[in-house]
Amino acid sequence: MRLPSSWTDPSTACVSRVLRGPFASVYSTHMPTGDPHEIYSFSGFTLDVSRYELRGAGGAIRLERQPMELLILLLERRGQLVSRADIVARLWPKDVFVDVDTGINTAIRKIRLALADRPEAPAFVETVPGKGYRFVAAVEVAPAAPPRGSRRWPPARLAKGVVALGLLAGFVAYWVWHEPARVTLAVLPFENLGIDPDLDYLADGLAEDVIGTLGQVDAERLGVIGRTSIMRYKKTTRSLADIGRELGAQYLVESSLRSENGKLRVTTSLIRVRDQVRIWSASYDRERMGVLGLQRELSTAIAEQVLRKLSPDHLGALARRQTRNPEAYDLYLRGLNYANQRTPATTRQAVAYYERATKLDPDYALAWSGLADVYSSSPLNGDAPPSVMAPRSQEAAQHAVRADPDLAESQAALGAFKFLLEWDWRGAETALRRAIAVDPGYVPAHLTLGHLLSQAGRSREAAEVMRRAVVLDPLFAMSQALSSQVAFQAHNYTAALELAHQTTVIAPEFWIGHMMVGQASVQMADPDLASQALADAERLSGGNSKPVSLRGYFLARSGRIGEARDVLKTLEAAARERYVPPYAMALVEAGLGDREAVFEWLDRAYAARDIHLIFLTVDPKWDPYRADPRFSALLARCGFAGSPQAAP
C-alpha cells in the first residue's frame, strides 16, 4: 500500500485528502434531479420519479439515494453513453473530495442487485469499458397522474404553492428517508472551561469513552472517527465546518466541562456539519462521582439523535459496557489518560490506576483489557521481560473476556496477548476478528490484526487491514508506522519509506517513525538518511533496544565494524544490569555476519520468550539466514511455522 507523495504535506489540506478515502462516509446534499412528472417502465419494473420509488413484480424495491439518482440519470439518457464524469457531476457537488471510482462502482453494483442484472450478460445496465455505462433495455415513459380529487388552483398561486410545499416536503422526505445508510460522527475533545488542570484527565477520558461507546452502538449505521485524529482538534481555532469537512463527518459532538461549587456541569451539542445547525443540545449537572451515569446517558442521547432510535439490544450494550461503580470509573479514566501517553513512567501510573479500578469492581472488563494491553505492549515499547509480562497479560485478558466476551476491547486484548506473548497466532486472529466484528471502528484491533497477518506472510491482507486503520484514525502515528512495517516486510521499501516519512510528519517526536525511516533507508542503501533517522530514533526512544540494535546492524552492514562492535558491547553491558532482549544482540551479530553468534543469541531469545522473535518470519534483515536448517528449526520451535499461511 503506497500513499501518494502529496500525503507528506503536513497541512490541513493533506489531512483532508487522507480522510476522504474510499471509506469516507461523504454524500451529496443534492436533491433528486429527474423530471418529477415521469414514470419509467421497463421489463416489469417501474420507477416513479415523483415518488422516488422503484417497484418490481414483488412490490417496492429499496434503493439508497446515490444508486437511485444514478438509475434516474441512466433512464433519462437511455440508449446513450453516460460517462463517469457525468455521473460524478450528478452525484457529488464540486467541493466534495471522495473516491469517486469506488462510489460509482458501488452505486452500479446496487442497481444491478435491485434489477437482478448480470454485468457479464446485461439486460439493463451495460458497461462501456473505460468510458461509462449505458441503459440498454426498452423503456416506456408516461406522465405521473395527479392525485384524485385534487383542487384546481389559479396558475400563479399554484406555482408558488408547488414551489413552497415541494421544497418543504422534499427537504423533510429527503432527510427522513434518504439519510446515508451509515453516518459518520466525530466526538470533538471535551473543553475544560475551569481552572483546575486535574479535570483535563476527565475531559479527555469522557471524550474517549463516548467515542468507544458510540462505536459499539450500531456499527452498520454509525461510524465514529478515532480518538487520535480527534485529539488534534483540542483547543483548535478551526471552524466546525472545516473540521467536519476534514474529518469526513456528517455530525460533530461539541462538549465542555466546568466545575462549579463542587459540581460538574457538562454541556454538549450535536451539530450537523452540512449547515452547522445545532440540532440537539443539553446540559448535565452531576456530582464528581456521578460522571459514570452521565457518560451512559450522554452516549445514549447522542446515538438516539443521530440514529433516530435505538433497539433494546443496543441500549443493553451501552449499559453493560461500563462499571456501575463511580469510583472505579474515575480510576479507569485516570488510567486511560496515562496509558495514552505511552512512556515507561506513565505506563506504570496507568497500571496502578487500572489495578485499583479492578479491585473495586472485579468484573470491570474495560479496566482489565486496559491492563492486558499495557502488559502485552511493554516488552515492545519498554523492553520489559516477557516472562514477567506474559502471565500478567494472560490473567488480565482472561478476566476481561470472562467479564464481557462481547466487548471489542476484551477480544482485542486477548488477541494481542495470544499474538505477542503466547504465539498462538490462529487463536489471536480469531479474537481480533471477533473484536472487529463487534466494533468495526476499533483501531487497535485492526493494527494488531494487520501486524499479525504481515508476520504470517499474508502481506496483501495485512496492507488492506492497515489501510482501513489509517482511514479510521488517519492522524494516529502508530497506524502509519505499522503500515510502513507491513510494506517493509513485503519488500516494498519505497512505500515503507514514504509511510515512515508520513509518520514523522504526523508525530515528529514519535521514535518509531524515525526508526521506520532508518530501517527502510538501510535496505535502500541511503547511509546518510539511515544514520540521521536512527540517531533520532535512539534519542527519542528513552533507551529502547530496538533503535540501538538497528543502528548496530546498520553500522555493520556499512563496513563500520568497530563501531558496530561498540554498540554490541553497550547492549551486553546493559544486559548485566537489566533485561535487554537477546534479539537485539542477535541482530547486530547478523549485520556482522557471525552466524554462530547469531544462533547463540537467538537460542537465548527463545529461552527468554523474547517477543521480538515474531519478526523472524518475514523481516528482510533475516533473509540471509533462512536457508540455514537451524533457522527453520527455531521457527518451528516457536510455533511460527504453524501460523496461518506462514511465510517461508
C-alpha positions as CSV (number, residue, x, y, z in Angstrom):
1,M,0.0,0.0,0.0
2,R,1.7,3.1,-1.2
3,L,0.5,6.6,-0.3
4,P,0.8,9.4,-2.8
5,S,3.8,11.7,-2.3
6,S,1.4,14.6,-1.6
7,W,0.4,13.0,1.7
8,T,3.7,14.0,3.2
9,D,2.4,17.6,3.2
10,P,1.6,18.4,6.9
11,S,-1.1,21.0,6.1
12,T,-4.7,20.5,6.9
13,A,-5.4,20.1,3.2
14,C,-3.3,17.0,3.4
15,V,-5.3,15.8,6.3
16,S,-8.5,16.3,4.4
17,R,-7.1,14.2,1.5
18,V,-6.2,11.4,3.8
19,L,-9.6,11.4,5.4
20,R,-11.6,11.4,2.2
21,G,-10.5,8.0,1.1
22,P,-12.7,5.1,-0.2
23,F,-14.2,4.5,3.2
24,A,-15.1,8.2,3.9
25,S,-18.8,8.5,4.6
26,V,-19.4,11.5,2.4
27,Y,-22.6,12.2,0.5
28,S,-24.1,15.0,-1.5
29,T,-26.9,17.2,-0.4
30,H,-28.3,17.4,-4.0
31,M,-32.0,16.9,-4.3
32,P,-33.3,14.4,-6.9
33,T,-32.9,15.9,-10.4
34,G,-35.0,13.7,-12.6
35,D,-38.2,15.1,-14.1
36,P,-40.7,14.7,-11.3
37,H,-43.6,14.2,-13.7
38,E,-42.4,11.0,-15.3
39,I,-42.8,7.3,-14.7
40,Y,-40.3,4.9,-16.4
41,S,-41.4,1.4,-17.2
42,F,-39.0,-1.4,-18.3
43,S,-39.2,-5.2,-18.3
44,G,-41.6,-5.5,-15.3
45,F,-40.1,-2.6,-13.4
46,T,-41.5,1.0,-12.9
47,L,-39.6,4.0,-11.5
48,D,-41.8,6.9,-10.4
49,V,-39.6,9.9,-10.1
50,S,-42.2,12.0,-8.3
51,R,-42.5,9.3,-5.5
52,Y,-38.8,8.5,-5.7
53,E,-39.8,4.8,-5.9
54,L,-38.7,1.7,-7.8
55,R,-41.2,-1.1,-8.0
56,G,-41.0,-4.6,-9.4
57,A,-43.3,-7.6,-9.5
58,G,-42.9,-8.2,-5.8
59,G,-43.6,-4.6,-4.8
60,A,-41.3,-1.7,-3.8
61,I,-37.6,-2.1,-4.1
62,R,-35.4,-0.1,-1.7
63,L,-32.6,1.9,-3.3
64,E,-30.4,4.3,-1.5
65,R,-30.1,7.9,-2.7
66,Q,-27.0,7.6,-4.9
67,P,-28.0,4.4,-6.7
68,M,-31.5,5.9,-7.2
69,E,-30.1,9.1,-8.7
70,L,-27.8,7.2,-11.0
71,L,-30.6,4.9,-12.2
72,I,-32.7,8.0,-12.9
73,L,-29.8,9.5,-14.9
74,L,-29.4,6.3,-16.9
75,L,-33.1,6.2,-17.7
76,E,-33.2,9.9,-18.7
77,R,-30.4,9.1,-21.2
78,R,-31.5,5.6,-22.1
79,G,-29.6,4.1,-25.0
80,Q,-26.9,6.8,-24.7
81,L,-23.4,6.5,-23.1
82,V,-23.3,8.1,-19.7
83,S,-19.7,8.9,-18.9
84,R,-18.2,8.6,-15.4
85,A,-17.7,12.3,-15.5
86,D,-21.4,12.8,-16.0
87,I,-22.1,10.5,-13.1
88,V,-19.7,12.4,-10.8
89,A,-21.3,15.7,-11.7
90,R,-24.8,14.3,-10.9
91,L,-23.9,12.5,-7.6
92,W,-21.4,14.8,-5.9
93,P,-21.0,18.6,-5.5
94,K,-17.8,20.1,-6.8
95,D,-16.3,20.9,-3.4
96,V,-16.5,17.4,-2.1
97,F,-13.5,15.1,-2.5
98,V,-14.3,11.4,-2.4
99,D,-13.1,8.2,-4.0
100,V,-15.5,8.6,-6.9
101,D,-14.4,5.3,-8.6
102,T,-15.4,3.3,-5.6
103,G,-18.6,5.4,-5.2
104,I,-19.7,4.8,-8.8
105,N,-18.8,1.1,-8.7
106,T,-20.8,0.7,-5.5
107,A,-23.9,2.5,-7.0
108,I,-23.8,0.4,-10.2
109,R,-23.5,-2.8,-8.2
110,K,-26.5,-1.9,-6.1
111,I,-28.6,-1.0,-9.2
112,R,-27.7,-4.4,-10.7
113,L,-28.7,-6.2,-7.5
114,A,-32.0,-4.3,-7.4
115,L,-32.7,-5.3,-11.0
116,A,-31.2,-8.8,-10.8
117,D,-28.9,-7.7,-13.7
118,R,-25.7,-9.5,-14.5
119,P,-22.6,-7.5,-15.7
120,E,-21.4,-10.3,-17.9
121,A,-24.8,-10.5,-19.8
122,P,-26.5,-7.2,-19.0
123,A,-30.2,-6.9,-19.6
124,F,-30.4,-3.3,-18.2
125,V,-27.0,-1.6,-17.5
126,E,-24.2,-2.2,-19.9
127,T,-20.6,-1.3,-19.0
128,V,-18.6,0.6,-21.7
129,P,-15.0,-0.2,-20.6
130,G,-13.0,2.9,-19.7
131,K,-15.9,5.2,-20.7
132,G,-19.1,4.7,-18.6
133,Y,-22.4,3.0,-18.7
134,R,-25.5,2.7,-21.0
135,F,-29.1,1.7,-20.1
136,V,-29.9,-0.9,-22.9
137,A,-33.5,-2.1,-22.1
138,A,-36.6,-0.8,-23.8
139,V,-38.2,2.0,-21.7
140,E,-41.7,3.4,-21.8
141,V,-42.2,6.9,-20.4
142,A,-45.6,8.1,-19.0
143,P,-46.5,11.3,-17.1
144,A,-47.3,10.9,-13.5
145,A,-51.0,11.1,-12.8
146,P,-52.2,13.9,-10.5
147,P,-53.9,12.8,-7.2
148,R,-57.7,12.1,-7.5
149,G,-59.9,14.9,-6.3
150,S,-57.1,17.5,-6.4
151,R,-58.3,21.1,-6.3
152,R,-57.5,23.3,-9.3
153,W,-55.7,26.5,-8.1
154,P,-55.0,29.6,-10.2
155,P,-51.8,29.1,-12.2
156,A,-49.8,31.8,-10.3
157,R,-50.9,30.7,-6.9
158,L,-50.4,27.0,-7.9
159,A,-46.8,27.7,-9.0
160,K,-46.0,29.4,-5.7
161,G,-47.6,26.7,-3.6
162,V,-45.9,23.9,-5.5
163,V,-42.5,25.5,-5.0
164,A,-43.0,26.1,-1.3
165,L,-44.6,22.8,-0.5
166,G,-42.2,21.0,-2.8
167,L,-39.2,22.4,-1.1
168,L,-40.6,21.7,2.4
169,A,-41.8,18.1,1.5
170,G,-38.6,17.4,-0.4
171,F,-36.4,18.5,2.5
172,V,-38.4,16.5,5.1
173,A,-38.7,13.4,2.9
174,Y,-35.1,13.5,1.9
175,W,-33.7,13.7,5.5
176,V,-36.2,11.3,6.9
177,W,-36.0,8.6,4.2
178,H,-32.7,9.3,2.4
179,E,-30.1,9.7,5.2
180,P,-27.0,7.7,4.2
181,A,-27.1,4.1,5.2
182,R,-24.1,4.8,7.5
183,V,-23.5,8.1,9.3
184,T,-20.0,9.2,10.3
185,L,-19.8,11.1,13.7
186,A,-16.9,12.9,15.3
187,V,-16.8,13.4,19.0
188,L,-14.6,16.5,19.5
189,P,-12.4,16.8,22.6
190,F,-14.3,18.0,25.7
191,E,-13.2,21.5,26.6
192,N,-12.2,22.1,30.2
193,L,-13.6,25.5,31.0
194,G,-12.4,25.6,34.5
195,I,-9.0,26.5,36.0
196,D,-8.5,23.1,37.6
197,P,-6.0,21.2,35.4
198,D,-6.9,18.0,37.2
199,L,-10.1,18.0,35.2
200,D,-8.1,17.5,32.0
201,Y,-8.0,13.7,32.5
202,L,-11.7,13.7,33.0
203,A,-12.4,15.8,29.9
204,D,-10.1,13.6,27.7
205,G,-11.4,10.4,29.3
206,L,-15.0,11.3,28.8
207,A,-14.4,12.1,25.1
208,E,-12.6,8.8,24.5
209,D,-15.1,6.8,26.4
210,V,-18.0,8.3,24.5
211,I,-16.1,7.5,21.2
212,G,-15.7,3.9,22.3
213,T,-19.3,3.6,23.5
214,L,-20.8,5.0,20.3
215,G,-18.5,2.9,18.2
216,Q,-20.3,-0.2,19.5
217,V,-23.8,1.1,19.4
218,D,-24.7,0.2,15.8
219,A,-21.6,-0.5,13.7
220,E,-23.7,-0.9,10.5
221,R,-25.2,2.6,10.7
222,L,-22.9,4.7,12.8
223,G,-19.1,5.2,12.2
224,V,-17.1,7.1,14.8
225,I,-13.8,8.8,14.0
226,G,-10.8,7.5,16.0
227,R,-9.5,9.2,19.1
228,T,-6.1,10.3,17.9
229,S,-7.4,12.2,14.9
230,I,-10.0,13.9,17.1
231,M,-7.4,15.0,19.7
232,R,-5.7,17.0,17.0
233,Y,-8.5,19.5,17.4
234,K,-8.1,20.0,21.1
235,K,-8.1,23.8,21.7
236,T,-8.3,24.4,18.0
237,T,-9.5,27.6,16.4
238,R,-10.7,25.9,13.2
239,S,-14.4,26.3,12.4
240,L,-16.8,23.4,12.8
241,A,-17.5,23.4,9.1
242,D,-13.7,23.0,8.4
243,I,-13.4,20.3,11.0
244,G,-16.4,18.4,9.6
245,R,-15.0,18.6,6.0
246,E,-11.5,17.5,7.1
247,L,-12.9,14.5,9.0
248,G,-15.5,13.5,6.5
249,A,-18.1,13.6,9.2
250,Q,-21.8,14.4,8.9
251,Y,-22.2,15.2,12.6
252,L,-20.0,16.7,15.3
253,V,-20.4,16.4,19.0
254,E,-19.1,19.5,20.8
255,S,-18.9,19.5,24.6
256,S,-17.5,21.4,27.5
257,L,-16.9,20.6,31.2
258,R,-16.9,23.1,34.1
259,S,-16.6,22.6,37.8
260,E,-18.9,24.9,39.8
261,N,-19.5,24.8,43.6
262,G,-18.2,21.3,43.8
263,K,-20.3,20.0,41.0
264,L,-19.6,19.3,37.4
265,R,-21.6,20.8,34.5
266,V,-21.2,19.2,31.1
267,T,-22.8,20.9,28.2
268,T,-22.9,19.0,24.9
269,S,-24.3,19.7,21.4
270,L,-24.9,17.7,18.3
271,I,-24.1,19.7,15.2
272,R,-25.0,18.8,11.6
273,V,-21.9,19.7,9.5
274,R,-23.6,20.5,6.2
275,D,-25.3,23.6,7.6
276,Q,-23.7,23.9,11.1
277,V,-27.2,23.6,12.6
278,R,-27.2,22.7,16.3
279,I,-29.9,20.0,16.2
280,W,-29.7,19.0,19.8
281,S,-28.1,20.4,23.0
282,A,-28.3,19.5,26.6
283,S,-26.6,20.4,30.0
284,Y,-26.0,18.0,32.8
285,D,-25.2,18.8,36.4
286,R,-23.6,16.0,38.4
287,E,-21.6,15.3,41.5
288,R,-18.0,14.4,40.7
289,M,-18.7,10.7,41.3
290,G,-21.9,11.0,39.1
291,V,-19.9,11.2,35.9
292,L,-20.4,7.5,35.2
293,G,-24.1,7.8,34.8
294,L,-23.6,10.9,32.7
295,Q,-21.4,9.1,30.2
296,R,-24.0,6.4,29.6
297,E,-26.8,9.0,29.4
298,L,-24.8,11.2,27.1
299,S,-23.9,8.4,24.7
300,T,-27.4,7.1,24.5
301,A,-28.8,10.6,23.8
302,I,-26.3,11.3,21.0
303,A,-26.9,7.9,19.4
304,E,-30.7,8.4,19.6
305,Q,-30.4,11.8,17.9
306,V,-28.2,10.5,15.1
307,L,-29.9,7.1,14.5
308,R,-33.4,8.2,15.4
309,K,-34.0,5.2,17.6
310,L,-32.1,2.5,19.5
311,S,-33.1,-1.1,19.8
312,P,-33.2,-2.6,23.3
313,D,-30.2,-4.7,22.3
314,H,-28.2,-1.6,21.6
315,L,-29.3,0.1,24.8
316,G,-28.3,-3.1,26.7
317,A,-24.9,-3.0,25.2
318,L,-24.4,0.6,26.4
319,A,-25.4,-0.4,29.9
320,R,-23.1,-3.4,30.0
321,R,-20.0,-1.6,28.7
322,Q,-19.2,0.3,31.9
323,T,-18.9,-0.4,35.6
324,R,-21.6,0.6,37.9
325,N,-19.0,1.8,40.5
326,P,-18.4,5.5,40.1
327,E,-15.1,5.5,41.9
328,A,-13.8,2.6,39.7
329,Y,-14.9,4.6,36.6
330,D,-12.9,7.6,37.7
331,L,-9.8,5.4,38.3
332,Y,-10.3,3.9,34.8
333,L,-10.4,7.3,33.2
334,R,-7.2,8.3,35.0
335,G,-5.5,5.0,33.9
336,L,-6.7,5.6,30.3
337,N,-5.2,9.1,30.4
338,Y,-1.8,7.8,31.5
339,A,-1.8,4.8,29.2
340,N,-2.3,7.1,26.2
341,Q,0.9,9.0,26.9
342,R,3.0,5.8,26.2
343,T,6.1,6.4,28.3
344,P,7.5,4.0,30.9
345,A,6.6,6.3,33.7
346,T,3.1,7.0,32.6
347,T,2.6,3.3,31.9
348,R,3.4,2.5,35.5
349,Q,0.8,5.0,36.6
350,A,-1.7,3.6,34.2
351,V,-1.2,0.1,35.7
352,A,-1.7,1.4,39.2
353,Y,-5.0,3.1,38.4
354,Y,-6.3,0.1,36.3
355,E,-5.4,-2.3,39.2
356,R,-7.3,-0.1,41.7
357,A,-10.3,0.0,39.4
358,T,-10.4,-3.8,39.1
359,K,-10.1,-4.2,42.9
360,L,-13.2,-2.0,43.3
361,D,-15.0,-3.9,40.5
362,P,-13.5,-7.3,39.8
363,D,-15.8,-7.6,36.7
364,Y,-14.7,-4.4,35.1
365,A,-13.9,-5.6,31.6
366,L,-12.6,-2.3,30.2
367,A,-10.1,-1.9,33.1
368,W,-8.9,-5.5,32.7
369,S,-8.5,-5.1,29.0
370,G,-6.5,-1.9,29.6
371,L,-4.2,-3.8,32.0
372,A,-3.8,-6.6,29.4
373,D,-2.9,-4.1,26.7
374,V,-0.3,-2.4,28.8
375,Y,1.3,-5.7,29.8
376,S,1.3,-7.1,26.3
377,S,2.9,-4.0,24.7
378,S,5.5,-3.4,27.5
379,P,8.1,-5.8,26.1
380,L,7.9,-4.0,22.7
381,N,7.6,-0.4,24.0
382,G,9.8,-0.6,27.1
383,D,11.9,-3.8,26.9
384,A,10.0,-5.3,29.8
385,P,10.8,-9.0,30.5
386,P,8.3,-11.2,28.6
387,S,8.5,-13.9,31.3
388,V,7.1,-11.3,33.8
389,M,4.6,-9.6,31.5
390,A,3.1,-12.8,29.9
391,P,1.3,-14.2,32.9
392,R,0.1,-10.8,33.9
393,S,-1.3,-10.1,30.4
394,Q,-2.9,-13.5,30.3
395,E,-4.6,-13.1,33.6
396,A,-5.9,-9.6,32.7
397,A,-7.1,-10.7,29.2
398,Q,-8.9,-13.7,30.6
399,H,-10.6,-11.6,33.3
400,A,-11.7,-9.1,30.6
401,V,-13.2,-11.8,28.4
402,R,-14.9,-13.5,31.3
403,A,-16.4,-10.2,32.4
404,D,-17.7,-9.3,28.9
405,P,-16.8,-11.5,25.9
406,D,-18.8,-9.3,23.6
407,L,-16.7,-6.2,24.2
408,A,-14.3,-5.2,21.4
409,E,-11.6,-4.2,23.9
410,S,-11.8,-7.6,25.6
411,Q,-11.3,-9.6,22.5
412,A,-8.6,-7.3,21.2
413,A,-6.7,-7.6,24.4
414,L,-6.9,-11.4,24.2
415,G,-5.8,-11.3,20.6
416,A,-2.8,-9.1,21.4
417,F,-1.7,-11.4,24.2
418,K,-2.0,-14.5,22.0
419,F,-0.1,-12.9,19.2
420,L,2.8,-11.3,21.0
421,L,3.3,-13.4,24.1
422,E,1.6,-16.8,23.7
423,W,2.5,-17.2,20.0
424,D,-0.9,-18.7,19.3
425,W,-1.5,-16.9,16.0
426,R,-4.6,-18.8,15.0
427,G,-6.3,-18.0,18.3
428,A,-5.1,-14.4,18.1
429,E,-6.6,-14.0,14.6
430,T,-10.0,-15.4,15.8
431,A,-10.1,-13.0,18.8
432,L,-9.1,-10.0,16.7
433,R,-11.6,-10.6,14.0
434,R,-14.3,-11.0,16.7
435,A,-13.3,-7.6,18.1
436,I,-13.6,-6.0,14.7
437,A,-17.0,-7.7,14.2
438,V,-18.2,-6.2,17.4
439,D,-16.8,-2.7,16.6
440,P,-15.5,-2.2,13.1
441,G,-14.1,1.1,14.1
442,Y,-11.9,-0.1,16.9
443,V,-8.4,0.8,15.5
444,P,-6.2,-1.1,18.0
445,A,-7.8,-4.4,16.8
446,H,-7.1,-3.5,13.1
447,L,-3.5,-2.6,13.9
448,T,-2.8,-5.8,15.8
449,L,-4.5,-7.9,13.1
450,G,-2.6,-6.2,10.4
451,H,0.7,-6.8,12.2
452,L,-0.2,-10.5,12.7
453,L,-1.1,-11.0,9.1
454,S,2.1,-9.4,8.0
455,Q,4.2,-11.7,10.3
456,A,2.2,-14.6,8.9
457,G,3.3,-13.7,5.4
458,R,-0.2,-12.6,4.3
459,S,1.1,-9.2,3.1
460,R,-1.8,-8.2,0.9
461,E,-4.4,-8.9,3.6
462,A,-2.2,-7.0,6.1
463,A,-1.9,-4.0,3.8
464,E,-5.7,-3.9,3.4
465,V,-6.3,-4.1,7.2
466,M,-3.7,-1.3,7.8
467,R,-5.3,0.8,5.1
468,R,-8.6,0.5,7.0
469,A,-6.9,1.5,10.3
470,V,-5.4,4.6,8.6
471,V,-8.8,5.6,7.3
472,L,-10.4,5.1,10.7
473,D,-7.8,7.2,12.5
474,P,-5.6,8.9,9.9
475,L,-3.7,11.0,12.3
476,F,-2.7,8.1,14.6
477,A,1.1,7.9,14.1
478,M,1.2,4.2,15.0
479,S,-1.2,3.4,12.1
480,Q,1.3,4.9,9.7
481,A,4.3,3.3,11.4
482,L,2.9,-0.2,11.4
483,S,1.8,0.3,7.8
484,S,5.4,1.1,7.0
485,Q,6.5,-2.1,8.7
486,V,4.0,-4.1,6.7
487,A,5.3,-2.6,3.4
488,F,8.9,-3.2,4.5
489,Q,8.2,-6.8,5.2
490,A,6.6,-7.1,1.8
491,H,9.9,-5.9,0.4
492,N,8.2,-2.7,-0.9
493,Y,10.9,-0.3,0.5
494,T,9.8,2.7,-1.4
495,A,6.3,2.6,0.1
496,A,7.8,1.7,3.5
497,L,9.9,4.9,3.4
498,E,7.1,7.1,2.3
499,L,4.8,5.8,5.0
500,A,7.6,6.2,7.6
501,H,8.1,9.8,6.5
502,Q,4.3,10.4,6.8
503,T,4.6,9.1,10.4
504,T,7.3,11.7,11.3
505,V,5.1,14.4,9.7
506,I,2.2,13.5,11.9
507,A,4.3,13.0,15.1
508,P,7.8,14.4,14.8
509,E,8.7,13.2,18.3
510,F,7.5,9.6,17.8
511,W,10.6,7.5,17.8
512,I,9.1,4.5,16.0
513,G,8.5,6.7,12.9
514,H,12.2,7.7,12.8
515,M,13.2,4.0,13.3
516,M,11.0,3.0,10.3
517,V,12.7,5.7,8.2
518,G,16.1,4.3,9.2
519,Q,15.0,0.7,8.6
520,A,13.8,1.4,5.0
521,S,16.9,3.6,4.3
522,V,19.3,0.8,5.3
523,Q,17.7,-1.5,2.7
524,M,17.6,1.2,0.1
525,A,21.4,1.9,0.7
526,D,20.9,5.5,1.8
527,P,23.5,5.7,4.6
528,D,23.1,9.4,5.3
529,L,19.4,9.2,5.8
530,A,19.7,6.0,7.7
531,S,22.3,7.4,10.1
532,Q,20.3,10.5,10.9
533,A,17.0,8.7,11.3
534,L,18.4,6.0,13.6
535,A,20.2,8.7,15.7
536,D,16.8,10.5,16.1
537,A,15.0,7.3,17.0
538,E,17.6,6.3,19.6
539,R,17.5,9.9,21.1
540,L,13.7,9.9,21.3
541,S,13.1,6.3,22.5
542,G,14.3,6.6,26.0
543,G,16.9,3.8,25.6
544,N,14.7,1.2,23.9
545,S,16.9,-1.6,22.5
546,K,15.3,-1.6,19.0
547,P,16.8,1.6,17.6
548,V,20.1,0.8,19.3
549,S,20.4,-2.7,17.8
550,L,19.2,-1.5,14.4
551,R,21.9,1.2,14.4
552,G,24.5,-1.5,15.2
553,Y,23.1,-3.7,12.4
554,F,23.4,-0.6,10.0
555,L,27.0,0.1,11.1
556,A,28.0,-3.5,10.5
557,R,26.3,-3.5,7.1
558,S,28.1,-0.3,6.2
559,G,31.5,-1.8,7.0
560,R,32.0,0.2,10.2
561,I,32.8,-3.0,12.1
562,G,34.5,-1.3,15.1
563,E,31.5,1.0,15.8
564,A,29.1,-2.0,15.4
565,R,31.1,-4.0,18.0
566,D,31.0,-1.0,20.3
567,V,27.2,-1.0,20.1
568,L,27.2,-4.7,20.8
569,K,29.3,-4.2,23.9
570,T,27.0,-1.4,25.1
571,L,24.0,-3.8,24.8
572,E,25.8,-6.6,26.6
573,A,26.8,-4.3,29.4
574,A,23.3,-3.1,29.8
575,A,22.0,-6.7,29.9
576,R,24.1,-7.3,33.0
577,E,22.0,-4.7,34.9
578,R,18.5,-5.1,33.4
579,Y,16.6,-7.1,30.9
580,V,17.8,-6.5,27.3
581,P,16.1,-8.6,24.6
582,P,18.7,-11.2,23.3
583,Y,17.2,-10.5,19.9
584,A,19.0,-7.1,20.0
585,M,22.4,-8.7,20.2
586,A,21.5,-11.3,17.6
587,L,20.5,-8.5,15.1
588,V,23.9,-6.8,15.5
589,E,25.7,-10.1,15.0
590,A,23.5,-10.7,11.9
591,G,24.9,-7.5,10.5
592,L,28.4,-8.6,11.4
593,G,27.8,-11.9,9.7
594,D,28.8,-14.1,12.6
595,R,26.4,-17.0,12.1
596,E,27.5,-18.9,15.2
597,A,26.9,-15.9,17.4
598,V,23.6,-15.2,15.7
599,F,22.2,-18.6,16.6
600,E,23.6,-18.5,20.1
601,W,21.8,-15.2,20.8
602,L,18.6,-16.5,19.1
603,D,18.6,-19.6,21.3
604,R,18.9,-17.3,24.3
605,A,16.0,-15.2,22.9
606,Y,13.9,-18.4,22.6
607,A,14.7,-19.3,26.2
608,A,13.6,-15.9,27.3
609,R,10.4,-16.0,25.2
610,D,11.8,-12.8,23.6
611,I,8.8,-11.1,22.0
612,H,11.0,-9.8,19.1
613,L,11.3,-13.3,17.6
614,I,8.0,-12.7,15.8
615,F,10.0,-10.6,13.3
616,L,12.0,-13.6,12.2
617,T,9.2,-14.9,9.9
618,V,9.3,-12.2,7.2
619,D,11.7,-9.4,8.2
620,P,14.1,-9.0,5.2
621,K,17.1,-8.5,7.5
622,W,16.9,-12.2,8.2
623,D,16.7,-13.3,4.6
624,P,20.4,-14.4,4.5
625,Y,19.7,-16.9,7.3
626,R,16.6,-18.6,6.0
627,A,18.4,-21.4,4.2
628,D,20.1,-22.5,7.4
629,P,18.3,-25.5,9.0
630,R,18.8,-24.0,12.4
631,F,16.7,-21.0,11.4
632,S,13.7,-23.1,10.2
633,A,14.1,-25.3,13.3
634,L,13.9,-22.2,15.5
635,L,10.7,-21.0,13.8
636,A,9.2,-24.5,14.2
637,R,10.0,-24.4,18.0
638,C,8.4,-21.0,18.3
639,G,5.3,-22.4,16.5
640,F,5.5,-19.7,13.8
641,A,5.8,-22.4,11.1
642,G,2.3,-23.4,12.1
643,S,0.9,-19.9,11.8
644,P,-1.8,-19.3,9.2
645,Q,-0.1,-19.3,5.8
646,A,3.3,-18.6,7.3
647,A,5.9,-17.1,5.1
648,P,8.9,-19.2,4.2
